[in-house]
Amino acid sequence: MKDPSREPFNFGRDVFDRWARVAPARPALYLIRDAAHADIVGYGELARASDGLAARLAAAGITPGTRVLVVLGKAPEFWVTLLALNKLGAVPMPGTTQLRPADIRYRLEAAACRAAIVLPGIARTLTDPFFDQQLTFRFVTGGDEPAPAGWTPLDAWAPASGPPDGPVTSAGDPALIYFTSGTTGHPKMVVHTQAYTRAHRLTASYWLGLQEGMLHWNFSDTGWAKAAWSSVFAPWNVGATVVVDPLTGKFQPRAFLELLAGHPVESLCAAPTVYRFLVQEDLGRYRFPALRSAVSAGEPLNPEVIETFRRHTGLTVRDGYGQTETVVLVANPPGAPVKPGSMGKPAPGWTVAVIDEDGRELPPGEEGEVAVRVDHGRPEGLFAEYAADPEGTRRRFRGPWYLTGDRAQVDEDGYFWFVGRADDVIISAGYRIGPFEVESALLEHPAVAESAVVAHPDPLRGSVVKAFVVLAPGWRPGAELAAELQTHVRAITAPYKYPRLIEFVEELPKTISGKIRRVELRERGPQG
């Protein structure tokens, strides 16, 4: 039998360049400048630019299999660079601009990576002699700053006369390395193949509902895997347009809403935190005439936030679920009934179940671990391995199942309901308590803008529920408000779930991908 992993395939040449031939003038990138202006980069222009950059990188010594750290933020050069490296068969390792030199050192050492393409401002921070010794290839692109000493400037936009030379990649060849967001430990290196890039056709069709020419805005840093999902491979698989915003730094809800209202964005994808901030604003002031789809991913979105957004926009935010290691696994597809707070139903082609510790599929209503069946063939949207960590890879598989590490339950209608990461579940006096349900209950109180719930050691109960609460504008912390929140939670969920401890904080610690770092909250002392 022919090995499908050896099938010739390359996303840049076989998918993107196909669209460039079919519709060269169609926008591949829609680059927002401000609330009224944007620049367009067509599929044809981007194909030629990526060919040119691939040729120049190959001439400089980047070869198939070369691992390349890429830290370019939302600079348009990110998309040219990713395509160029893909066409070469090199392996980009995207990272966020929030990475510090110590984070970058960890990634370079862990991956034995000797090449980097970064913004000039990032290059200027890498002053330790380690980087001179580690990096054989040091390139800067994007922005108006000059290249620091020792770094080579790259013109990402100079087109080539033809496709770059080099061997054709296979479906099973490495195409990307993403580092997990590290909520509980050091990030792992998730290796994805060329086949993973085309597997995001499922993400585009089943969850995002994208079609040719649609303008899709994924509000995400390019350094984490959600960008691969929603800012690159899903939209470009179906010939859609990637919207690139200029927003950086601390999230500003009003600036976000002004851009959304000022441009013909048809499809929006954002983290739950974004929607939680948006519903704190006066949404009635804004109109989004082109918007017809809104989705959320990263962590489940609370039902009360979904309802508030729907009331003001007419759109129901549709949750989707997957991991750095996968494409979309479970989602609420366009047009299907949504149960607010549910992750939805398994995507076509994936057998997803909730199982017990012995690998047995559990009936509706029972909590267990979310798992994917792999004994009938490994889905091409599933990661290849954790690089340099065979034991870590092995632990993610049990019998016929791939283990996600997330806990959930399924209802009688087949909808999945998230409980929490396996290491986030709180056991108090014998009761198992998922943090998400308590956090959702807290968010139903008008005083709460954000919350995170963790286990806190207790000599009698083993653990009790502790909530960290960020207040909405106009509310002041205090013992009286804490008691009111406790009463509120007891009134709308099982009494044993209420937070016996509440700490008011200015902000919650998050990973670079926006997920709450509950592990950091668990490690805090009694007063944070």
N, C-alpha and C positions, 0 to 999 in steps of 0.2 A: 504494500500500500504506500502511496506517495505521501511523504511527510509534508503536511501543510505549512509547517514552519519554514520550509525551504522554498516556498513559493516566492518568486520575485515580487517585491512590493516596496514602494517608497511613497510616503504620503505627499511629499512636496512635488514629486514628478508625476505620480499617478492620479492624485486627487486635485491638488491645488492647480497644477499646470493644466489639467484638463479643463477646469473652469476658466482659466486664463485664455484658453483657445476658444471655448464656447462663447464666453461673454467677457471679452477683455476690458470693456469700459465699465462693467458693473463694479460698484464700490466694494472693495475688500475691507478697507478701513475707512471709518467715518470719524475724523479727528476733531473733536469739539474744542474750539478755542475759547468761547464764552457763551453766554445764554442766547446769542443771536447768530454766531458764525461758526462754521466748520470747514475743514479741508477734506478732500476726497483723494484716496489712493485706490486706483482701479486694480482689478485682478491682474490685468496684463502688465501694468507698471510694476506691481509688487513681484510678479514672477520674474521679470527681467532683472530687477534689483537684487533679488535673492540669488539668481544665477551668477550675477557679477560678484557678489560678496562671497559666494561659495568658491568661485574660481580664485579670488584673492586669498582666501583662507587656505585653500589647498596649496597655493604657491608658497605660502608662508610656512607650511609644514603640518597643517591640521589634516589628519588622515582618518579613514573609517575607524570607528571605535574610540577615537580620542574623546576623553571626557573633558567638557568645557563648562566651567562655572559661568553663568550668565546672570548679571545683576544690572538690569536696565530700567526698572520701574515701568512707568507708562510711556516712556519715550517710544515713538513709532519705530525706532531702530530695533526694539525687542522683537517685533514680528518679522522683520527682514532677517534678523540674525537667526531666529529659531528655524525659519524656513531654509536658510542657507546651510545651517549645520545638519538639518534633516537630509537635505539633498546630498550632502557629502557622506552621510552615514556616520557622522560624529554623534556624540551623546551629550546634549546639553543638560546641565544641572541648574535649573532656574532657582534663584534666591531672591528674597525680598530686599528692598533698600533699607529695611529696618535692621538687617543683620549688622552686628558689630564685628570688628576685626577678629575677636576670639571665636565668634560663630563661623566666620569664613575660614579661619584656620582649621577648625574642627572638620568642616566639610571637605576641604582640600586634603587633609591628612587621611580622613576616613575613606575617601574615594580614590586616593593616590592620583589626584587630579593635578595636572601641570599646565593647564591653560585656563585663561579667564578673559571674558569680554564684559566690561563693566562701564558704568558711567564715570566720567572724570572725577566727580566728587567722591565716589566710592574708592577709586584708585588712590586718591590723596590720603585716605585714612589708613592705607595698608603700608605703614612705614616700618614695621618690624622686619629685621633682616630675614626672617623666615620666608617672607613672601618672595624676596629676591632669589632665594635658594630653591623654593618649591616650584615657582612658576617659570616654565621655559617660554611660554607664549603669554604675553601681556598686552591686551588690546583695550582701547577705550573708544566709545562711540556714544552719540546722543548728547544733547545739550550744546551750549556755546562755549564751555570752558576749554582751555587748551589741555593737551595731554600732559600729565606730570612726567618728570624725568624718568626714563626707563620704561615708559609705556608707549606703545605704537598706536597712533590714531587710525581709525578705520572709517572710510567713507562708505556707509552702508547703502547708499542710493545710486551709485554709479552702475548703470546696466551693463550686461554682457551681450555679446553678439549671438551667443548660443548657450545651450545647457552646459554645466560644468562637466569636465571629464571625471571618470572614476567608476568603480564597480557599482553595479546595481545591488541595492540591499534586498534582503529577504524578509518575509513577514516575521520571522522569529529573531531577527537581529535586534540588539538593544537600540532604543530610540530616545529614551529619556531616563533620567534619574531624578526622582523627587524625594526630598527628605520629609518624613512624617513630621507633624506639627509638634510632637514631643510634649503632650500633656502630662505624661507620667514618667518620662526619662529622656535619655539622649535620643535624638531623632535617628530613625533607621533609614537606610538608603533603599528606596523602592525602585526596582528596575522594571521599566515597561518596554515592550517591543514595538516594532513598526505596526504590528497587527492591532495593538491597543489604539493607535491613532485613528484607524478606520472604524474601530468598535464604537467610537463616539457618535456614529450615525444613529445608534439607539438613543443616546442622550439627547440628540437633536430632535428626533421624531417622537419618541415616547413621552419624554418629559417636557422639553422646552417648546415643542410644537413649532419648530422653525421650518421655514420654506425659503425657496430661492428669493434673494433680494431683500428679505426682511432685515430691518435694523435691530440688532440685538445688543443690549448694553448689559454687560456683566461687571458689576462694581466690585472689582477684585484687584488686589495687587498681583502682578504677573509672577511673583515668586512662589506661589503655592499651587497645588494641583488643580484647584478650582479654575485657574486660568487655562490650564490645558483642556479641561472640560468645556468651558463656556466662552472663553476668549480666543480660542484657536480652533480646536479640532471639531467640536460639534457644529458651530456655524459654518466653517469652511467645507465640511463634508457635504453640506446641502446647498452650498452656493449662497449663503446669507452674508450679511455685512456686520463686521465687528465694530461696535462703537467704543471709542477710546476717550475717556474723560481727562480733564486736566487737574482734578482734585487730588491734593496730597496733604499729608499731615493729619491733624486731628479732624475727625469727621464733622462736617458742618451741614446739618440737615437742610437749612434754607438754601444754601448754595446748590446742594444736590437737587432740590425740588425745582429751583429756577432752571437748571439745565434740562431736567426731565420735561418741564413744561415748554421750554424753548426750542426743542428739537423733535423731529418726527420719530422718536423711539417707539418701536412696536412691541418689543419684548424686553423685559427687565428681569435680571437675576441679581439678588443681593443677599447678604448674610442676615440672619435674624436680628442681629444688633442694629442693622440699618433700619429695618422696618420698625423696631421698637422706638428708635429715635424719631422716625417720621411721624408716627401716630401721636407724638407729643406736640407736634406742630399743628397749626391751623390749616389742615389739608383742604378745607373748603375754599381757601383763597386761590387754589391752583386748578388748572384744567390740563388734562393730558389727552387731547383728542385722538392721537395716533396709537396710544398704548392699548394693547389688547391682551397682554399676557404678563403675569408677574409670578415669579417663582422664588423660593427660598431654599437655601442649603447650608450645611455646615453643622447645624444643630436644629432640632425641631423648633418650629415657630409656635408660640403660644396662641391658643384659640382666640383669646380676647384681642390680640393684636391683629389677627386675620380679620376678625369681625369689624374692628374699627377702620381698617384700611378699606374693606369692602363697602362700608357705609359711605365713605367719602369718595371713592373712586369707581365703585361698581364692579371692581375686579376682586376675585377671590385668590389670594396668594396660595399657590400650590407647592406643597413641600415635596422635596425629592431627597433620596438617601443613597449614598455611596461612600466610598473612602478614597484616600490617596492611592490605595491598592487596586481600585476598580473603576469601571464606568458606572453609570446609574444602575442601581440594583432594585430599588423600590421607589415608586413615585405616584403622584396624582397626575394622570395625563390630561391634556386639554379636553374639555367636554365631558369628562367623567364626573360623577358626584363626588364631592369632597367632604370628608368628615374632618372638620377643623381640629388640628392637633395630631392627626394621623399622618404617618409617612406615606400612606397609599398602599398600592399593591405591587407585587413583583413585576419587573419588566419582562417582556417577552424574551425567551431564550435563556432565562435564568431560573433555576429552581431554588427558591429561597424559602427557608423554614425557620421556625423557632425550635431549638432542640434542648434536651437536658444534658447532664454531664456524661451520660453514657451514649450520646449520639442519637437518642430516640426523638422522633418528631413529637412535639407536644400538641395537645388539643387546644382549641380556642379558649382564651381566658387564662392560660397558664404562662407564667413568665419563664423565659429561658434565653439562650444565646442565639443571636441571629447567625445563620450559617447558610452557605451556598453549596449545592451539590456539585461535585467535580468528578465523580467516578465514571461518568459517561463521556468524558472528554473535558479538558480544561478550557473554559471559555476564553476567547482571545482578548476580552476586556479585563482579564484578571492578571495581576502583576506576575512577572517571571520569577522573581526572588528578592530577598533582602541581600544586597551585595555584601560579600564578606561576612555573612552571618547565616550559615547553613542551619544552625540550631534554631535561630529565631524564625527562619522560614519553616522548618519542620513543625514547630509548635503551633503554627497557624492551621495545621491540617490534622483532622482526626477521622480516621476511616474514610468514608466517602465525602466528608465535609471540609470546606474551608471555613474557618472560624473568624468572625469579624471582630470579636471582643466587645460587641455591643449587646445589650440586653433589651428584649422587647416582648410583647405578647401580640397574638393575632386574635381578632374578634370573629364572630360567626360569619361575617360577610367577607372575610379574607383580608381586611385592612390591618396593617402593622402599626403598632403603637410603641413608640420608643420609651424605654425606662431609664436607660443611662449606660455609660461605659461600665463594664463588669467591675472595674475597680472604683467606680463612683457610687455604687449602690450602698445604702446605709442600712445596717442591721442594728436595730434598737430594741432591747428587751424581747428579742426573738422576732420582731416584725422586720420585714424587708421593705425599705422605702426608697423609691426612685426619686432622685432630686428634681427631675423635670416637672413632676406633678405638683410638688410644693412650690417650685419657682413660678409655675403658671398660676397657682392660687394667689401668690403674693402679687403678681402683676395685675390681677383683677382689681387691686386696691389703687385708687387714683394717686396715692402718694409714691408709688413704686415705679421707677423708670427701668431699672434692671435689678436682677437678683441672682445670687448663686447660693446653692445649698450644699453643705458637706457634712460629713460625720465629725462629731467632736467627742473626744474620750469622756466617759462618765463612769464612776466607780460602781454605780448600781445597775445601769442599763447597758453597760458596755460602750454604747455610743448614744448620743442624742443628736437631733437635727439642729444645725446651726445655719442661720441665713446671714449672708452679707448683702446689704441692700444699698443701692444707689437711688437717692430720692429724686422725684420729679421737681421741676422748678416751682418755687413757692412753698415748699414743705421744709420743716426744720426737724432735725433728729432729736430724740429724747425718749425717756422711759415711757411716757404716756403714749407716744406714737408706737413704740415697740409693742406695748400691751395691746393696742388697738389692732396691730397687724396679726398678732398671735390669735386674737379672738376672731378676726376675719378668716384666717386659714382654718381654724377649728370649725367654723360655720359652713365651709364649702367643701371640705374633704374630711377623710377619716381623722378623728381627733388625735390618734397616736402619731400622725404625720406632722403636726404643727411644729414650728421651730421654737424650741425651748430657749434658744439663745439667738439674739439678733444684734448684729453689729452694722452700724451705718458707715459707709465708706464713700469716698469721692469717686472712685472708679474701680472696676474689677480687673484683676490681672488676666491678660489674654495672651494666647500664642500669637505668632506673627500672622497666622491665618484667621485670627479673630475668634478662636474658640476659647472659652473660659478655662483658665488653668486652675481647676479645683484642687489639684495636687498642691499648689502653692498656698491656697487658702487653708487646706488641712494642716499645713506645717506652721501656720501662724500661731502665736501665743494667744492667751485669753482675750487680749484687747487688740489683736491684729498686729 
